[in-house]
């Protein structure tokens, strides 16, 4: 009898997916303060393989190829050492979200999804009692250490749908997506690495609540509407120490070959040094921009060097991660094994700089080897006009340096 039921379940599942080659689902992962919702789009490619996209606002983040094994759908997100694994019926997914499998930091939490994706949060057709459109000066407070970090919130609201992000000196919070429900604001984002959930009350020009920062741990959130809210100048955070006149380093690539900034390949060229990690979604946003820009401009005397700071110094791990970057984003510039994924490791490996505060950090060097600009963090496409402005400023500077 059990075999008959199993066969019937698989028949119904495959029959549903055959009829609907593309389906959308409302998914959740369990975090410390509740359920974090996001969208999934599943496209059937063959009998047992699927293309899967994680949906956050305007982003459709493609996972690795998903496979159906028995009645279980396996959705790998290898770039971030994560996967979604769930028993699949015609209308539900029930399973787990796993991250860092095989390492000390491994964890898994419940993951569920239901067919159909309308509102991200359950609005219950409640009247909209708040408007968060605009910029917000924001403080996040760690309830344990009482450490306060500053960010600039930038939101767009259409009816009860709210999208936007938070800008910080170490990068943005990518594509946040949510709803106004009465006088409460609910927003979230999930990409296999980031897991953010905001639950707050809106009172005129003030927002207060909790911000889930990862699966475990949260911060107290307070924001005030401020059209003039700005971050400290991210171009002045990292700089060359007194007594040094240039940046220099030597690190190995995937083949173990030592690559130096002083190599002939880079002499007389405009060079961007990209401090990154494959584990860092903001770094991947930057890489997604830099890879095609490099292809377009390398013949003009433009170079990029990626300094990768990964979760381990294991060479095989580094090679695997760099191969994933190259295949996903079409990276053609050198990627070097520079250290462990911490600001301290990055700072120690580049002693001529005062400090590296976060990932990514970019350093722009002219044809004479002089640092012309540093930029801590990255405002990705989830920040809207801030990303557009960064692209315009970056390309203007690179084009100017190429002509000098």
C-alpha positions, 0 to 999 in steps of 0.5 A, a space after each residue: 500500500 505504501 509503495 502505491 501511495 509513493 508512486 501516486 505521489 510522484 505521478 501527481 508531482 510530475 504531472 503538476 510540473 509537466 502542466 506548469 513548467 514554471 511555478 512560484 512558491 512562497 517559502 520560509 526558513 525558521 529563524 530565531 524570531 519567527 519565519 523568514 519568507 522569500 519567493 521561489 521560482 521553479 522551472 522544470 528542465 527535464 524529468 528530474 532537473 530544475 532551474 530554481 530562482 530565489 526571489 527578493 524584490 527585483 532580484 531573481 537569484 539563480 541557484 545551482 541546478 536542482 534535482 529531484 531524487 525520489 520525492 526530495 528536491 535538492 536545491 544547492 547554493 554552492 557559492 555560499 556553502 548552502 542547500 535547501 532539501 525538501 520533500 516535494 508534493 504537488 503543492 508543498 515543500 517540507 525540509 531543511 535549509 543547511 549551511 556550512 556542511 562538514 564544518 564546525 559552523 554547520 547548522 540546519 533549520 526548517 524550510 517550508 514552501 507552498 505553491 503560489 506567491 502573492 504577498 510576501 507577508 500575510 497582509 489580511 487586507 488590513 488598512 495601510 497606516 504608515 508610509 516609509 517611502 524615503 531615507 531613514 537614519 538608522 541605528 542597529 543595537 546589539 542587545 548583548 554588547 550594546 554596540 551601535 552600528 549606523 546605516 541609511 535605510 532607503 525604501 520605496 513603497 507602492 500600496 502595501 508593498 515595500 522594497 529597499 535596502 540599508 547602506 552601510 560602510 561595509 556594504 548594503 543589505 541587498 534586496 529587502 522585500 516586504 509589506 506594510 500591515 496596518 501600522 507595522 513594517 515587515 521586510 526580509 531577504 534570503 539568498 542562501 547567505 544573508 537571512 534578514 528579517 525586520 519586524 517594526 512599528 511605524 509611528 509617523 517619522 519613526 520606526 522601531 522594532 527587531 532586526 533578525 541578522 542571520 538565522 541566530 541573533 538579532 538587533 534592536 532597530 530604530 530609524 528616523 526619517 531623514 532626507 539628508 541621512 548619509 554615511 561617512 565618506 567610504 572613500 576615506 576609510 582605507 588609505 596608504 600609511 605614511 611612509 609608503 608610496 604604493 601598494 604591493 603584494 604577492 599571492 598564489 593563484 589557483 595553480 599555485 603560481 605567485 602573482 605580484 602587483 609589480 609583475 610586467 602584466 600590470 605595469 603601465 596599466 590602470 588596476 583595480 584591486 578587489 578585496 573579496 570573499 566568495 562567501 560575501 553576497 556584496 562581493 558577488 554583486 561587485 564581481 557581477 559588475 566587474 567581470 563584464 566591465 573587465 572584458 570590455 576594457 582590458 584591451 585598453 590597458 585595464 586590469 583587475 586583481 581579486 584578492 580572495 579571503 576565504 573561510 579556510 586556507 585549504 588549497 582545494 577549497 580555494 580552487 573550488 570556490 574560484 572555479 564557481 566564481 569563474 563559471 557563475 560570473 565569467 571572471 577572467 582576471 586573476 583571483 589570488 589566495 590572500 588569507 582568511 575571511 576577516 578584516 584583521 587577516 586582510 589588514 595584516 596581509 596588506 600592511 601598507 594600508 591603515 586597515 580593511 574594514 570589510 568586504 568588498 573593498 576596492 582600490 583603484 591604481 593609476 598607470 604610475 602605480 599610485 592609489 587614486 581612490 579606495 572604496 570600502 563596501 559596495 552599494 549593489 543593484 538592490 540600492 537603486 540609484 546609489 548603485 547607478 551613481 556608483 557605476 557612473 562615478 567608477 566608470 568616469 574615473 576609470 575612463 579618465 585614468 585610461 586617457 592619462 
